[in-house]
Amino acid sequence: MKLTAKGFAIFLMVLTLPALSIAQTDPFGDVDTIYADLAKIDDFNWSVTINYFNDEDVEGLRFL
């Protein structure tokens, strides 16, 4: 079975749809958001700026 780029994209969307729909609800308050901005400083250095909103105390963040 040969998987095309279009088929692979559809496969990824089907896999991520349940996670995305669960992530849009928060039974304990406002929806939590996080943004990561990537910027190139020079040829060897990059910066990552993390912005987040959470209406509760944050005990830890994990990035993979």
C-alpha positions as CSV (number, residue, x, y, z in Angstrom):
1,M,0.0,0.0,0.0
2,K,1.5,3.3,-1.1
3,L,0.7,6.4,1.1
4,T,0.6,9.7,-0.7
5,A,1.2,13.1,0.9
6,K,-2.5,13.9,0.8
7,G,-3.4,10.6,2.4
8,F,-0.7,11.1,5.1
9,A,-2.1,14.6,5.8
10,I,-5.6,13.2,6.2
11,F,-4.3,10.4,8.4
12,L,-2.6,13.0,10.7
13,M,-5.7,15.1,10.9
14,V,-7.8,12.1,11.9
15,L,-5.3,11.2,14.6
16,T,-5.1,14.7,16.1
17,L,-8.8,15.6,15.9
18,P,-9.7,14.0,19.3
19,A,-6.8,15.7,21.0
20,L,-7.6,19.1,19.5
21,S,-11.3,18.9,20.5
22,I,-10.4,17.9,24.1
23,A,-7.9,20.7,24.4
24,Q,-10.5,23.4,23.6
25,T,-12.5,22.8,26.8
26,D,-11.5,23.4,30.4
27,P,-14.0,22.3,33.0
28,F,-12.3,24.3,35.8
29,G,-12.3,27.8,34.2
30,D,-11.0,29.6,31.1
31,V,-9.3,27.7,28.2
32,D,-5.6,27.6,28.7
33,T,-3.4,28.8,25.8
34,I,0.3,28.6,25.1
35,Y,2.3,30.1,22.2
36,A,5.9,29.5,21.2
37,D,7.6,32.1,18.9
38,L,10.8,31.0,17.2
39,A,13.2,33.6,16.0
40,K,16.6,33.3,14.4
41,I,19.3,35.5,16.0
42,D,22.2,34.6,13.7
43,D,23.4,31.5,11.8
44,F,24.0,29.5,15.0
45,N,21.6,30.9,17.6
46,W,17.9,30.8,17.8
47,S,15.5,32.1,20.5
48,V,12.2,30.6,21.7
49,T,9.7,32.9,23.5
50,I,7.0,31.1,25.4
51,N,3.8,33.0,26.2
52,Y,1.0,31.3,28.1
53,F,-2.3,32.1,29.8
54,N,-3.7,29.9,32.6
55,D,-6.2,31.0,35.1
56,E,-4.8,28.5,37.7
57,D,-1.4,28.0,39.2
58,V,1.1,26.3,36.9
59,E,3.2,23.7,38.5
60,G,5.2,22.7,35.5
61,L,5.5,22.8,31.7
62,R,6.8,20.0,29.5
63,F,7.9,20.6,25.9
64,L,8.8,17.8,23.5
